[in-house]
Amino acid sequence: MPKRGKHSEEATGGSGEDRISALPDAILQVVLSFLPSDEAWETCWLSRRWRHLWKSAPALRIVQTNVTYWNVRELNNIVNYILLLRDCLPLDECEISYRGRRADEDHTEIFRFTGQWIHYALSLCQARVLKIRICNVGILMTRDESLVSQFLRRVELTGVILSEHAIDFSGCPNLEDLNLCCCTTESVQKILSQSLRRLSIISCDFNLDSDYRIRISAPGLVSLLLDNVRGGVPLLESMPSLVRAFIRLGVSYLDTCSHEDYRDCDECLAYDDHGDGNGCVLLQGLSGATSLELITTNRDVFIFRKDLKQCPTFSMVKTLLLNEWCVAADFGALACFLQHMPVLEKLVLQLRLDVLQTWKYGRETYESCNPTVQLVLKHLKVVEIRCHKEDELVLQIVKIMSTFGVSSDRIDVQVIQQSPYVPDFSARFSFEQKEILE
């Protein structure tokens, strides 16, 4: 007879009594909801008490990993069998996750029933959360698989290929959260949702095979995170409810100019593919926010500088964070923001001086910018300048701030050793998303 282990004694309280099975059905079903559904199904062999508990678990998790003992065809058959026997009760969450790396796997078979499983979760079980996480193999969501549900509140798509109108969420009137990570779009024209409140787009490829710029139409948006989008930067339509936005631009072949002196060439500034009428791609849509973080890690990206040529008034912005792009070449971008933010309370400049040297910044002084509009920023309480060391650039910025009525006692120069901007996105990513990015 095998020796009883420590965990077994804890589960029985040392008395031999099965304390786990003594829990109410509702609690056991919640516990089972954290397991992959094929593993939850196997608990039916434990005892009569467990025979039917798995059928009412409030989550459906179809998970295929490189350590799963089912092959793809077997897992598909088991999942279909589980759905046939499962009670058709409302789902809190449906997760479809694939992280396998076997070269001999049939990718067609992997996603053979995905559309049916999504339909089952949304249409029959009224799932409130849908998560699709794919690593190394793209799953294609076509127009016929567009999401339609009045119960769906949150969608997370990782590693998914989105085609045609697959991200038209007008059929999901209660959707509030949408997270896209490492996704690819093909011929997608618009991300559309009237109800969406929080949108996160990270490391996605938008329409790489065309010059068409995706539009984001989400007038109810409160929070926007747009990080490292390749292809073309999406055009933001009006977002009157927006509170906070984080925009970080990296490599974007549609929006780069490699002029060696970081100047604005006429061809790039005149480029206005499918624009909004005034030439703005990002800033017009962000103009109603109260907190903005506008960052670029690529000196060749010109969208911010282009938008500033038709700069809107940011009448609600109280907190603004910029990095070195706003002082590259001259200080015109920084001055322009200050002129168009009448209620700004906090300004943060995060500057990597070594990067600015490669960008050939400071070829012109602030006086050469010759701003046509001057404004006293009477609401501005603090200016934080984060850099490796104080130099002429910092002195120039202090001089600029003085022309806007900001005294030196409100300017805090922070000399730091590490990179002044190393964002912590650990809380935003699941294990699967981190794995894809690595």
MIKE-397601 format. One record per residue (C-alpha): residue in one letter; residue number from 1; x, y, z. Coordinates in steps of 0.001 Angstrom, whole numbers, always signed. Layout:
<rs>
R, kekol, tortor, u, v, w
R, A, NUM, X, Y, Z
...
</rs>
This chain:
<rs>
R, kekol, tortor, u, v, w
R, M, 1, +0, +0, +0
R, P, 2, +1511, +3345, -1024
R, K, 3, +2562, +5727, +1691
R, R, 4, +209, +8651, +2268
R, G, 5, +1854, +11925, +1231
R, K, 6, +1929, +15219, +3082
R, H, 7, -576, +16886, +752
R, S, 8, -2960, +13987, +1117
R, E, 9, -2844, +14366, +4907
R, E, 10, -3522, +18104, +4584
R, A, 11, -6536, +17460, +2354
R, T, 12, -7994, +15019, +4868
R, G, 13, -6929, +16894, +7995
R, G, 14, -4953, +13840, +9093
R, S, 15, -8159, +11985, +9953
R, G, 16, -8825, +10254, +6646
R, E, 17, -11858, +12451, +5972
R, D, 18, -12127, +13881, +2449
R, R, 19, -12468, +17576, +3289
R, I, 20, -12306, +18743, -353
R, S, 21, -15337, +16712, -1379
R, A, 22, -17177, +18152, +1608
R, L, 23, -17114, +21600, +2
R, P, 24, -20315, +22849, -1673
R, D, 25, -20785, +22046, -5341
R, A, 26, -20571, +25717, -6330
R, I, 27, -17088, +26067, -4822
R, L, 28, -15823, +22849, -6390
R, Q, 29, -17097, +23984, -9780
R, V, 30, -15159, +27241, -9432
R, V, 31, -12037, +25255, -8542
R, L, 32, -12519, +23060, -11614
R, S, 33, -12902, +26160, -13787
R, F, 34, -9192, +26913, -13359
R, L, 35, -8212, +23580, -14939
R, P, 36, -8023, +22813, -18665
R, S, 37, -11413, +21321, -19512
R, D, 38, -9986, +17901, -20453
R, E, 39, -8377, +17684, -16996
R, A, 40, -11555, +18859, -15282
R, W, 41, -13456, +16151, -17170
R, E, 42, -11105, +13463, -15802
R, T, 43, -12195, +14249, -12235
R, C, 44, -15422, +12391, -12999
R, W, 45, -13533, +9178, -12145
R, L, 46, -12748, +10247, -8580
R, S, 47, -16084, +9277, -7039
R, R, 48, -19813, +9498, -7596
R, R, 49, -19786, +12927, -5990
R, W, 50, -17446, +14205, -8723
R, R, 51, -19145, +12434, -11627
R, H, 52, -21081, +15435, -12909
R, L, 53, -19417, +18430, -11233
R, W, 54, -17196, +19211, -14235
R, K, 55, -20257, +19656, -16455
R, S, 56, -21204, +22885, -14651
R, A, 57, -17753, +24483, -14311
R, P, 58, -18160, +28201, -15173
R, A, 59, -15160, +28250, -17550
R, L, 60, -14211, +26402, -20716
R, R, 61, -10445, +26049, -21220
R, I, 62, -9156, +24324, -24333
R, V, 63, -5413, +24243, -23851
R, Q, 64, -2873, +22491, -26067
R, T, 65, +791, +22731, -24978
R, N, 66, +3995, +20981, -25932
R, V, 67, +3660, +18848, -22779
R, T, 68, +27, +17818, -23264
R, Y, 69, -268, +14051, -23515
R, W, 70, -3073, +14295, -26111
R, N, 71, -2117, +14817, -29720
R, V, 72, -4079, +17425, -31657
R, R, 73, -6614, +15064, -33169
R, E, 74, -7261, +13350, -29828
R, L, 75, -7668, +16679, -28032
R, N, 76, -10162, +17890, -30639
R, N, 77, -12213, +14709, -30262
R, I, 78, -12151, +14952, -26470
R, V, 79, -13174, +18617, -26484
R, N, 80, -16088, +17901, -28818
R, Y, 81, -17127, +15032, -26544
R, I, 82, -16923, +17316, -23488
R, L, 83, -19052, +19999, -25152
R, L, 84, -21631, +17371, -26077
R, L, 85, -21989, +16242, -22439
R, R, 86, -21474, +19574, -20707
R, D, 87, -24455, +21403, -19202
R, C, 88, -25270, +24379, -21401
R, L, 89, -24920, +26926, -18603
R, P, 90, -23545, +30485, -18830
R, L, 91, -19742, +30756, -18931
R, D, 92, -17648, +33321, -17100
R, E, 93, -14753, +32658, -19458
R, C, 94, -13758, +30733, -22570
R, E, 95, -10049, +30240, -23262
R, I, 96, -8533, +28639, -26351
R, S, 97, -4784, +28386, -26045
R, Y, 98, -2142, +26720, -28184
R, R, 99, +1564, +26778, -27332
R, G, 100, +2859, +23689, -29118
R, R, 101, +6074, +23674, -31159
R, R, 102, +6049, +20292, -32876
R, A, 103, +6991, +20594, -36543
R, D, 104, +5004, +17502, -37514
R, E, 105, +1671, +18830, -36253
R, D, 106, -1153, +19388, -38714
R, H, 107, -1955, +23082, -38375
R, T, 108, -5216, +22619, -40228
R, E, 109, -6301, +20056, -37656
R, I, 110, -5217, +22297, -34765
R, F, 111, -7840, +24909, -35579
R, R, 112, -10367, +22713, -37333
R, F, 113, -13110, +23251, -34730
R, T, 114, -12120, +26638, -33308
R, G, 115, -14980, +28484, -34978
R, Q, 116, -17503, +25970, -33631
R, W, 117, -16067, +26229, -30108
R, I, 118, -16281, +30037, -30187
R, H, 119, -19853, +29837, -31435
R, Y, 120, -20703, +27370, -28660
R, A, 121, -19210, +29631, -25971
R, L, 122, -20755, +32889, -27192
R, S, 123, -24107, +31856, -28634
R, L, 124, -25096, +28918, -26445
R, C, 125, -23270, +29647, -23179
R, Q, 126, -23242, +33465, -23173
R, A, 127, -19541, +33703, -22276
R, R, 128, -18513, +37051, -20792
R, V, 129, -14765, +36701, -21443
R, L, 130, -13094, +35240, -24541
R, K, 131, -9337, +34564, -24657
R, I, 132, -7575, +33167, -27709
R, R, 133, -3831, +32724, -27245
R, I, 134, -1760, +31235, -30019
R, C, 135, +2020, +30785, -30075
R, N, 136, +4028, +30103, -33264
R, V, 137, +998, +29258, -35414
R, G, 138, -1500, +31855, -36614
R, I, 139, -5211, +31205, -36312
R, L, 140, -7225, +33010, -38936
R, M, 141, -10454, +34713, -37886
R, T, 142, -12356, +35515, -41056
R, R, 143, -15437, +37585, -41673
R, D, 144, -17677, +34570, -41032
R, E, 145, -16217, +34238, -37532
R, S, 146, -16821, +37824, -36408
R, L, 147, -17773, +37965, -32770
R, V, 148, -21440, +38601, -32030
R, S, 149, -22717, +38469, -28468
R, Q, 150, -24729, +40733, -26202
R, F, 151, -23059, +39155, -23148
R, L, 152, -19391, +39464, -24129
R, R, 153, -17514, +42026, -22007
R, R, 154, -13828, +41244, -22530
R, V, 155, -11802, +39885, -25465
R, E, 156, -8102, +38980, -25448
R, L, 157, -6497, +37889, -28722
R, T, 158, -2846, +36849, -28850
R, G, 159, -1098, +35626, -31995
R, V, 160, -4309, +35743, -34043
R, I, 161, -4527, +36633, -37739
R, L, 162, -7494, +38945, -38264
R, S, 163, -8984, +39185, -41728
R, E, 164, -11574, +41439, -43362
R, H, 165, -14120, +42624, -40777
R, A, 166, -13202, +40221, -37962
R, I, 167, -12586, +43077, -35519
R, D, 168, -15893, +44788, -36117
R, F, 169, -17376, +44514, -32638
R, S, 170, -20607, +46359, -33390
R, G, 171, -22366, +43044, -32716
R, C, 172, -21069, +43069, -29114
R, P, 173, -22984, +45981, -27492
R, N, 174, -21593, +45334, -23993
R, L, 175, -17930, +44788, -24873
R, E, 176, -15731, +46985, -22642
R, D, 177, -12201, +45531, -22827
R, L, 178, -10206, +44541, -25917
R, N, 179, -6572, +43388, -25782
R, L, 180, -4657, +42593, -28974
R, C, 181, -1126, +41237, -28602
R, C, 182, +1151, +40020, -31410
R, C, 183, -1796, +39870, -33814
R, T, 184, -1690, +40396, -37570
R, T, 185, -4356, +42051, -39694
R, E, 186, -5011, +41436, -43367
R, S, 187, -7110, +43994, -45250
R, V, 188, -8758, +45197, -42035
R, Q, 189, -10237, +48664, -42425
R, K, 190, -11461, +49537, -38960
R, I, 191, -11558, +48477, -35320
R, L, 192, -15131, +49352, -34481
R, S, 193, -16983, +49370, -31169
R, Q, 194, -19414, +51837, -29652
R, S, 195, -19225, +50315, -26158
R, L, 196, -15465, +49739, -25806
R, R, 197, -13864, +51487, -22807
R, R, 198, -10361, +50021, -22618
R, L, 199, -8204, +49131, -25634
R, S, 200, -4684, +47662, -25585
R, I, 201, -2726, +46971, -28798
R, I, 202, +792, +45590, -28323
R, S, 203, +3324, +44413, -30934
R, C, 204, +759, +43933, -33702
R, D, 205, +1329, +43965, -37474
R, F, 206, -1299, +46054, -39225
R, N, 207, -1902, +45467, -42956
R, L, 208, +1763, +44829, -43812
R, D, 209, +880, +43919, -47398
R, S, 210, -855, +47234, -48131
R, D, 211, -573, +50964, -47498
R, Y, 212, -4015, +51137, -45959
R, R, 213, -4127, +52680, -42488
R, I, 214, -6506, +51052, -39981
R, R, 215, -8954, +53393, -38269
R, I, 216, -9975, +52997, -34634
R, S, 217, -13571, +54040, -34056
R, A, 218, -14347, +53742, -30338
R, P, 219, -16024, +56942, -29117
R, G, 220, -16579, +55547, -25600
R, L, 221, -12903, +54736, -25015
R, V, 222, -11535, +55742, -21599
R, S, 223, -8084, +54121, -21731
R, L, 224, -5821, +53466, -24733
R, L, 225, -2484, +51628, -24870
R, L, 226, -815, +51535, -28288
R, D, 227, +2665, +50015, -28195
R, N, 228, +5052, +49095, -31012
R, V, 229, +2608, +48686, -33888
R, R, 230, +4231, +47682, -37167
R, G, 231, +2868, +48561, -40553
R, G, 232, +990, +51832, -40305
R, V, 233, +88, +53660, -37120
R, P, 234, -3718, +53455, -36782
R, L, 235, -5759, +56589, -37310
R, L, 236, -7709, +57553, -34207
R, E, 237, -11207, +58874, -34670
R, S, 238, -12876, +61100, -32071
R, M, 239, -12586, +59827, -28474
R, P, 240, -14389, +62416, -26337
R, S, 241, -14423, +60197, -23214
R, L, 242, -10690, +59392, -23268
R, V, 243, -8913, +59856, -19926
R, R, 244, -5496, +58255, -20360
R, A, 245, -3421, +57216, -23366
R, F, 246, -10, +55589, -23689
R, I, 247, +1452, +55691, -27212
R, R, 248, +4857, +54208, -27984
R, L, 249, +5930, +54084, -31619
R, G, 250, +8649, +51751, -32818
R, V, 251, +9311, +50369, -36293
R, S, 252, +6545, +51407, -38669
R, Y, 253, +7477, +51147, -42338
R, L, 254, +4533, +53293, -43428
R, D, 255, +5446, +56195, -41122
R, T, 256, +9240, +56479, -41222
R, C, 257, +11578, +58967, -42828
R, S, 258, +15323, +58331, -42761
R, H, 259, +16482, +61923, -43326
R, E, 260, +19860, +62016, -41644
R, D, 261, +19354, +65291, -39755
R, Y, 262, +15995, +64342, -38249
R, R, 263, +14268, +67025, -40323
R, D, 264, +10801, +66902, -41809
R, C, 265, +11031, +66303, -45535
R, D, 266, +8218, +67710, -47659
R, E, 267, +7200, +64296, -48996
R, C, 268, +6605, +62848, -45519
R, L, 269, +4735, +65867, -44170
R, A, 270, +2472, +65919, -47217
R, Y, 271, +1692, +62205, -46889
R, D, 272, -1936, +61861, -45783
R, D, 273, -3282, +58459, -46700
R, H, 274, -6941, +58108, -45770
R, G, 275, -6574, +61009, -43318
R, D, 276, -9265, +62564, -41193
R, G, 277, -9484, +65765, -43180
R, N, 278, -7045, +67859, -41141
R, G, 279, -4049, +65586, -41620
R, C, 280, -3859, +64284, -38030
R, V, 281, -3396, +60575, -37450
R, L, 282, -3028, +60387, -33658
R, L, 283, -3141, +63738, -31886
R, Q, 284, -6634, +64851, -32910
R, G, 285, -8138, +61687, -31463
R, L, 286, -6113, +62121, -28258
R, S, 287, -6942, +65791, -27755
R, G, 288, -9659, +65164, -25137
R, A, 289, -7505, +63069, -22773
R, T, 290, -6335, +64222, -19337
R, S, 291, -3113, +62148, -19232
R, L, 292, -829, +61478, -22213
R, E, 293, +2415, +59510, -22660
R, L, 294, +3843, +59978, -26162
R, I, 295, +7047, +58060, -26824
R, T, 296, +9013, +56881, -29817
R, T, 297, +11975, +54514, -29831
R, N, 298, +12767, +55089, -33516
R, R, 299, +14142, +58416, -34721
R, D, 300, +12738, +57821, -38219
R, V, 301, +9074, +57750, -37150
R, F, 302, +7562, +61084, -38183
R, I, 303, +3881, +60768, -37237
R, F, 304, +4123, +62867, -34074
R, R, 305, +6004, +65614, -35893
R, K, 306, +3599, +65479, -38811
R, D, 307, +543, +65759, -36547
R, L, 308, +2033, +68792, -34809
R, K, 309, +1773, +70717, -38081
R, Q, 310, -1994, +70683, -37462
R, C, 311, -1779, +70491, -33683
R, P, 312, -5152, +70519, -31873
R, T, 313, -5727, +72174, -28514
R, F, 314, -5461, +69747, -25611
R, S, 315, -7900, +71545, -23351
R, M, 316, -8111, +68725, -20770
R, V, 317, -4516, +67440, -20529
R, K, 318, -3079, +67790, -17018
R, T, 319, -207, +65285, -17221
R, L, 320, +2138, +64906, -20203
R, L, 321, +5108, +62554, -20610
R, L, 322, +7453, +62849, -23591
R, N, 323, +10824, +61357, -24456
R, E, 324, +13756, +62625, -26534
R, W, 325, +11879, +62951, -29818
R, C, 326, +10289, +66220, -28633
R, V, 327, +13666, +68002, -28432
R, A, 328, +15421, +66382, -31388
R, A, 329, +16726, +68763, -34061
R, D, 330, +15178, +71738, -32263
R, F, 331, +12706, +72365, -29468
R, G, 332, +9744, +73091, -31714
R, A, 333, +7737, +69983, -30727
R, L, 334, +8061, +70716, -27013
R, A, 335, +7147, +74359, -27506
R, C, 336, +4147, +73395, -29625
R, F, 337, +2744, +71124, -26918
R, L, 338, +3190, +73815, -24274
R, Q, 339, +1347, +76305, -26452
R, H, 340, -1622, +73964, -26893
R, M, 341, -2058, +72694, -23301
R, P, 342, -3516, +75552, -21268
R, V, 343, -4316, +73523, -18108
R, L, 344, -1159, +71373, -17993
R, E, 345, -144, +70616, -14385
R, K, 346, +2732, +68130, -14727
R, L, 347, +5302, +67689, -17487
R, V, 348, +7752, +64754, -17529
R, L, 349, +10664, +64631, -19985
R, Q, 350, +12586, +61359, -20104
R, L, 351, +15777, +61900, -22073
R, R, 352, +18491, +59482, -23121
R, L, 353, +21291, +61850, -24045
R, D, 354, +23311, +59116, -25770
R, V, 355, +20366, +58513, -28109
R, L, 356, +19946, +62221, -28753
R, Q, 357, +23573, +62466, -29806
R, T, 358, +22957, +59892, -32530
R, W, 359, +19846, +61845, -33542
R, K, 360, +21951, +65026, -33897
R, Y, 361, +19701, +67048, -31632
R, G, 362, +20108, +70691, -30751
R, R, 363, +21196, +71948, -34169
R, E, 364, +18935, +74914, -33504
R, T, 365, +18343, +76829, -30304
R, Y, 366, +14938, +77597, -28906
R, E, 367, +15046, +81170, -30214
R, S, 368, +15279, +79882, -33790
R, C, 369, +11939, +78124, -33356
R, N, 370, +10305, +81556, -33058
R, P, 371, +6931, +80473, -31602
R, T, 372, +4111, +82673, -32865
R, V, 373, +1933, +82158, -29764
R, Q, 374, +3177, +82622, -26225
R, L, 375, +1305, +81369, -23185
R, V, 376, +1872, +81585, -19446
R, L, 377, +1348, +78113, -17973
R, K, 378, -74, +79230, -14672
R, H, 379, -1425, +75741, -13856
R, L, 380, +1906, +73948, -14356
R, K, 381, +3088, +72803, -10914
R, V, 382, +6117, +70642, -11698
R, V, 383, +8450, +69778, -14569
R, E, 384, +10450, +66576, -14170
R, I, 385, +13518, +66124, -16372
R, R, 386, +14938, +62600, -16107
R, C, 387, +18341, +62134, -17714
R, H, 388, +21818, +60652, -17217
R, K, 389, +23480, +63993, -16608
R, E, 390, +22876, +67725, -16768
R, D, 391, +24200, +69408, -19891
R, E, 392, +23416, +72195, -22338
R, L, 393, +20195, +70515, -23401
R, V, 394, +18804, +70659, -19874
R, L, 395, +19739, +74344, -19626
R, Q, 396, +17915, +75020, -22886
R, I, 397, +14795, +73296, -21570
R, V, 398, +14928, +75352, -18366
R, K, 399, +15161, +78464, -20530
R, I, 400, +12142, +77385, -22565
R, M, 401, +10110, +76809, -19439
R, S, 402, +10972, +80269, -18134
R, T, 403, +9476, +81839, -21261
R, F, 404, +6215, +80085, -20362
R, G, 405, +6237, +81543, -16857
R, V, 406, +7655, +78443, -15130
R, S, 407, +10228, +79331, -12473
R, S, 408, +13265, +77153, -11774
R, D, 409, +11937, +76067, -8368
R, R, 410, +9198, +74136, -10170
R, I, 411, +11724, +72244, -12310
R, D, 412, +13084, +68988, -10896
R, V, 413, +16130, +67595, -12716
R, Q, 414, +16589, +63938, -11812
R, V, 415, +19953, +62410, -12730
R, I, 416, +19534, +58652, -12945
R, Q, 417, +21951, +55893, -13952
R, Q, 418, +19622, +53464, -15708
R, S, 419, +17629, +54232, -18805
R, P, 420, +15133, +56982, -17925
R, Y, 421, +12346, +55053, -19498
R, V, 422, +12052, +51337, -18874
R, P, 423, +8303, +50657, -18765
R, D, 424, +7032, +47854, -16556
R, F, 425, +4495, +45883, -18548
R, S, 426, +4758, +42748, -16439
R, A, 427, +1250, +43221, -15100
R, R, 428, -161, +43554, -18617
R, F, 429, +1115, +40257, -19992
R, S, 430, +180, +36716, -19293
R, F, 431, +2781, +33948, -19483
R, E, 432, +1711, +33109, -23017
R, Q, 433, +2079, +36710, -24210
R, K, 434, +5559, +37036, -22681
R, E, 435, +6542, +33770, -24355
R, I, 436, +5513, +35070, -27773
R, L, 437, +7339, +38369, -27365
R, E, 438, +10530, +36571, -26386
</rs>
